[in-house]
Amino acid sequence: MAAMQDRHLFDEALALMRSNLSEPLQTGELAAYLDISVKKLERIFCRRRGVLPARFYRELRLQQARKLLFESSLSIDAIGQQCGFRSASHFSRCFKEYCGRSPREERTLGERETVTADRFRLKASASEFFRVESSL
């Protein structure tokens, strides 16, 4: 029974976090929305994910930032702000700690991987074309 309640509370907290990425809630605010104590919220996150809610929330925001780096043309500063980081330097520091690369390096790496994948698809298409040509 308690495990089901914990799961439900975790799912509610996760939904709140996802809907508030650009304006992150404090752990106390999350707990208040869920009508539980901060300590109980921390225990739930530690049991279910092995980290405190604040760290989990920051990593969720950084995952969103990484996605935006690859999928949008927004500036790095705008991505940081959209993911709830108040300063570009704080965003860069957190991102580098999480991903091992700066946001700029991550975006450049993603662009190179896309170009390489596109070239591979182009080469595959060309080889199929020549295979068809030679069989005619």
Rosetta silent file (secondary structure, phi, psi, omega in degrees, C-alpha in Angstrom):
SEQUENCE: MAAMQDRHLFDEALALMRSNLSEPLQTGELAAYLDISVKKLERIFCRRRGVLPARFYRELRLQQARKLLFESSLSIDAIGQQCGFRSASHFSRCFKEYCGRSPREERTLGERETVTADRFRLKASASEFFRVESSL
SCORE:     score description
SCORE:     0.000 S_00000001
   1 L     0.000  -48.665 -179.943    0.000    0.000    0.000 S_00000001
   2 H   -64.501  -36.966  179.761    2.732    2.467    0.974 S_00000001
   3 H   -64.387  -38.926  178.338    4.744    1.534   -2.127 S_00000001
   4 H   -66.900  -40.042  178.566    1.754    2.333   -4.355 S_00000001
   5 H   -64.791  -42.785  177.593    1.254    5.660   -2.599 S_00000001
   6 H   -59.937  -42.875  179.913    4.975    6.457   -3.007 S_00000001
   7 H   -62.816  -43.831  179.074    4.776    5.621   -6.707 S_00000001
   8 H   -61.611  -44.525  179.188    1.731    7.837   -7.128 S_00000001
   9 H   -64.792  -40.381  177.295    3.450   10.709   -5.293 S_00000001
  10 H   -61.593  -46.582  179.982    6.611   10.219   -7.368 S_00000001
  11 H   -61.040  -40.058  177.698    4.576   10.293  -10.595 S_00000001
  12 H   -65.676  -42.823  178.654    2.789   13.466   -9.474 S_00000001
  13 H   -62.110  -42.979  179.183    6.094   15.115   -8.546 S_00000001
  14 H   -61.679  -42.959  178.164    7.559   14.145  -11.923 S_00000001
  15 H   -62.519  -41.713  177.383    4.555   15.626  -13.750 S_00000001
  16 H   -62.687  -42.671  179.788    4.935   18.865  -11.767 S_00000001
  17 H   -62.200  -47.777 -177.905    8.643   18.987  -12.581 S_00000001
  18 H   -63.165  -33.782 -179.093    8.084   18.406  -16.289 S_00000001
  19 L   -84.292   -2.619  179.678    5.439   21.102  -16.475 S_00000001
  20 L  -130.538   44.499 -179.454    7.701   23.593  -14.685 S_00000001
  21 L   -70.135  -38.033 -176.342   11.067   23.201  -16.427 S_00000001
  22 L   -80.590  -23.068  176.768   11.477   26.882  -17.254 S_00000001
  23 L  -128.666   76.023 -173.749   10.411   28.057  -13.785 S_00000001
  24 L   -59.126  141.402  176.028   11.635   25.283  -11.488 S_00000001
  25 L   -85.003  148.018  173.467    9.843   24.741   -8.215 S_00000001
  26 L   -75.023  157.723  179.923   11.786   24.515   -4.972 S_00000001
  27 H   -56.008  -40.629  178.446   11.690   21.170   -3.159 S_00000001
  28 H   -62.549  -37.150  177.715    9.496   22.754   -0.477 S_00000001
  29 H   -67.593  -42.404  176.907    7.023   23.944   -3.115 S_00000001
  30 H   -58.584  -48.120 -179.533    6.854   20.470   -4.662 S_00000001
  31 H   -60.175  -42.274 -179.813    6.213   18.938   -1.254 S_00000001
  32 H   -63.595  -42.574  177.016    3.507   21.531   -0.519 S_00000001
  33 H   -58.985  -37.278 -177.809    1.746   20.809   -3.840 S_00000001
  34 H   -86.469   -6.356 -179.378    1.774   17.113   -2.951 S_00000001
  35 L    60.894   43.444  175.102    0.717   17.832    0.638 S_00000001
  36 L  -134.246  169.642  178.428    3.672   15.946    2.119 S_00000001
  37 L   -79.376  158.442  176.058    6.787   16.947    4.032 S_00000001
  38 H   -59.022  -41.942 -178.777   10.067   17.743    2.304 S_00000001
  39 H   -59.656  -43.443  179.736   11.617   14.813    4.186 S_00000001
  40 H   -65.032  -41.788  178.120    9.003   12.392    2.817 S_00000001
  41 H   -61.002  -42.798  178.200    9.528   13.706   -0.726 S_00000001
  42 H   -63.176  -41.575  178.258   13.285   13.220   -0.337 S_00000001
  43 H   -62.447  -42.936  179.844   12.785    9.653    0.951 S_00000001
  44 H   -60.118  -46.720 -179.014   10.528    8.818   -2.009 S_00000001
  45 H   -67.293  -39.079  179.134   13.094   10.103   -4.522 S_00000001
  46 H   -64.494  -40.366  178.915   15.987    8.381   -2.776 S_00000001
  47 H   -69.523  -42.354 -173.861   14.115    5.057   -2.797 S_00000001
  48 H   -84.468  -32.088 -175.431   12.871    5.331   -6.377 S_00000001
  49 H  -129.083   -7.769  177.379   15.829    7.061   -8.086 S_00000001
  50 L    77.247   11.151  178.553   18.710    7.117   -5.619 S_00000001
  51 L  -139.608  161.975  175.538   18.973   10.925   -5.640 S_00000001
  52 L   -73.594  156.304 -178.144   17.354   13.879   -3.919 S_00000001
  53 H   -57.132  -38.395 -178.571   14.519   15.662   -5.754 S_00000001
  54 H   -61.853  -42.161  179.245   16.610   18.781   -6.431 S_00000001
  55 H   -68.333  -43.574  178.549   19.290   16.776   -8.233 S_00000001
  56 H   -58.322  -44.260 -179.698   16.724   14.745  -10.161 S_00000001
  57 H   -62.536  -45.211  179.222   14.982   17.979  -11.203 S_00000001
  58 H   -61.331  -42.485  179.623   18.249   19.582  -12.343 S_00000001
  59 H   -66.387  -35.501  175.697   19.096   16.476  -14.412 S_00000001
  60 H   -62.290  -43.059  178.119   15.625   16.536  -15.961 S_00000001
  61 H   -66.357  -37.367  179.123   16.195   20.178  -16.957 S_00000001
  62 H   -70.409  -35.078  175.304   19.640   19.333  -18.350 S_00000001
  63 H   -63.151  -41.039  177.353   18.191   16.473  -20.420 S_00000001
  64 H   -64.508  -41.168  178.722   15.692   18.936  -21.889 S_00000001
  65 H   -61.557  -43.103  179.528   18.510   21.405  -22.583 S_00000001
  66 H   -61.540  -42.741  177.911   20.495   18.693  -24.377 S_00000001
  67 H   -60.813  -44.920  179.795   17.464   17.850  -26.496 S_00000001
  68 H   -65.703  -33.494  177.197   17.001   21.530  -27.394 S_00000001
  69 H   -59.991  -39.195 -177.958   20.681   21.861  -28.318 S_00000001
  70 H   -82.295  -34.401 -169.016   20.212   19.148  -30.936 S_00000001
  71 H  -104.052   -4.331 -177.666   16.695   19.945  -32.113 S_00000001
  72 L  -131.551  167.048  175.877   16.484   23.741  -32.101 S_00000001
  73 L  -104.724   13.826  177.200   18.365   26.749  -33.351 S_00000001
  74 L   -60.193  149.650  175.819   17.868   28.644  -30.077 S_00000001
  75 L   -67.042  158.666  179.697   20.966   30.276  -28.657 S_00000001
  76 H   -61.515  -40.118  177.242   22.694   28.463  -25.823 S_00000001
  77 H   -60.936  -43.733 -179.790   21.744   31.287  -23.446 S_00000001
  78 H   -64.429  -38.423  177.862   18.075   31.015  -24.487 S_00000001
  79 H   -63.927  -44.703  177.843   18.140   27.248  -23.959 S_00000001
  80 H   -58.066  -45.511  179.169   19.590   27.715  -20.492 S_00000001
  81 H   -65.370  -41.376 -179.547   16.871   30.225  -19.619 S_00000001
  82 H   -64.195  -25.130  179.917   14.148   28.041  -21.113 S_00000001
  83 L   -99.978   15.961  170.961   15.345   25.194  -18.880 S_00000001
  84 L    86.149   14.489  177.581   15.260   27.308  -15.737 S_00000001
  85 L   -94.784  127.301 -173.410   18.888   28.359  -15.362 S_00000001
  86 L   -76.699  -22.252  178.825   19.165   31.993  -14.300 S_00000001
  87 L  -137.119  150.624 -179.997   22.626   32.612  -15.747 S_00000001
  88 H   -63.929  -37.916 -178.035   24.536   31.321  -18.747 S_00000001
  89 H   -68.199  -39.347  178.168   27.595   30.537  -16.639 S_00000001
  90 H   -65.512  -42.546  177.446   25.587   28.464  -14.144 S_00000001
  91 H   -59.183  -49.380 -178.977   23.925   26.601  -17.026 S_00000001
  92 H   -60.478  -42.764  179.955   27.283   25.887  -18.693 S_00000001
  93 H   -62.864  -48.400  179.567   28.834   24.709  -15.433 S_00000001
  94 H   -63.309  -41.867 -178.661   25.928   22.374  -14.617 S_00000001
  95 H   -63.255  -45.154 -179.211   25.774   21.087  -18.197 S_00000001
  96 H   -64.416  -39.348  177.670   29.490   20.325  -18.310 S_00000001
  97 H   -63.135  -37.979 -176.853   29.293   18.543  -14.957 S_00000001
  98 H   -79.193  -44.350 -173.281   26.355   16.451  -16.232 S_00000001
  99 H  -102.218  -16.054 -177.791   27.467   15.702  -19.830 S_00000001
 100 L    84.928    0.061  178.616   31.242   16.077  -19.643 S_00000001
 101 L  -140.844  156.838  175.613   31.159   18.746  -22.382 S_00000001
 102 L   -72.179  161.068  176.544   30.089   22.360  -22.596 S_00000001
 103 H   -56.487  -38.896  179.949   26.746   23.096  -24.287 S_00000001
 104 H   -64.347  -45.332  178.670   28.620   24.513  -27.290 S_00000001
 105 H   -62.648  -39.865 -179.800   30.775   21.367  -27.609 S_00000001
 106 H   -64.304  -43.048  179.165   27.678   19.180  -27.278 S_00000001
 107 H   -64.149  -44.198  179.462   25.850   21.087  -30.012 S_00000001
 108 H   -62.067  -43.656  178.024   28.887   20.898  -32.328 S_00000001
 109 H   -60.618  -43.797  178.711   29.242   17.172  -31.671 S_00000001
 110 H   -62.284  -39.406  178.437   25.553   16.670  -32.445 S_00000001
 111 H   -65.761  -40.331  178.921   25.874   18.589  -35.705 S_00000001
 112 H   -65.384  -41.341  179.741   28.863   16.473  -36.745 S_00000001
 113 H   -63.952  -37.717  178.370   27.012   13.248  -35.948 S_00000001
 114 H   -65.549  -44.942  178.923   24.046   14.412  -38.037 S_00000001
 115 H   -61.536  -44.315  179.152   26.289   15.278  -40.991 S_00000001
 116 H   -61.530  -44.212  179.487   28.034   11.902  -40.714 S_00000001
 117 H   -63.835  -41.223  178.225   24.689   10.085  -40.580 S_00000001
 118 H   -63.690  -41.191  178.297   23.439   12.064  -43.582 S_00000001
 119 H   -63.192  -40.822  179.161   26.610   11.230  -45.520 S_00000001
 120 H   -61.570  -45.375  178.789   26.187    7.546  -44.668 S_00000001
 121 H   -61.693  -39.793  179.280   22.597    7.620  -45.935 S_00000001
 122 H   -64.472  -44.797  178.780   23.784    9.405  -49.081 S_00000001
 123 H   -63.192  -41.213  179.601   26.535    6.822  -49.655 S_00000001
 124 H   -62.690  -42.271  178.870   24.068    3.987  -49.068 S_00000001
 125 H   -63.350  -42.887 -179.201   21.665    5.508  -51.602 S_00000001
 126 H   -63.997  -42.981 -178.629   24.453    5.954  -54.144 S_00000001
 127 H   -66.676  -35.985  176.102   25.665    2.375  -53.763 S_00000001
 128 H   -65.612  -38.984  179.061   22.103    1.093  -54.201 S_00000001
 129 H   -61.221  -47.125 -178.435   21.773    3.264  -57.306 S_00000001
 130 H   -68.551  -32.222  177.533   24.969    1.842  -58.818 S_00000001
 131 H   -65.229  -41.993  178.885   23.940   -1.695  -57.927 S_00000001
 132 H   -66.828  -43.481  179.819   20.649   -1.182  -59.781 S_00000001
 133 H   -58.666  -44.936 -175.532   22.442    0.460  -62.746 S_00000001
 134 H   -71.250  -23.294 -179.372   24.876   -2.423  -63.138 S_00000001
 135 H   -84.432  -10.759 -179.993   22.121   -5.027  -63.099 S_00000001
 136 L   -79.421    0.000    0.000   20.266   -3.353  -65.974 S_00000001
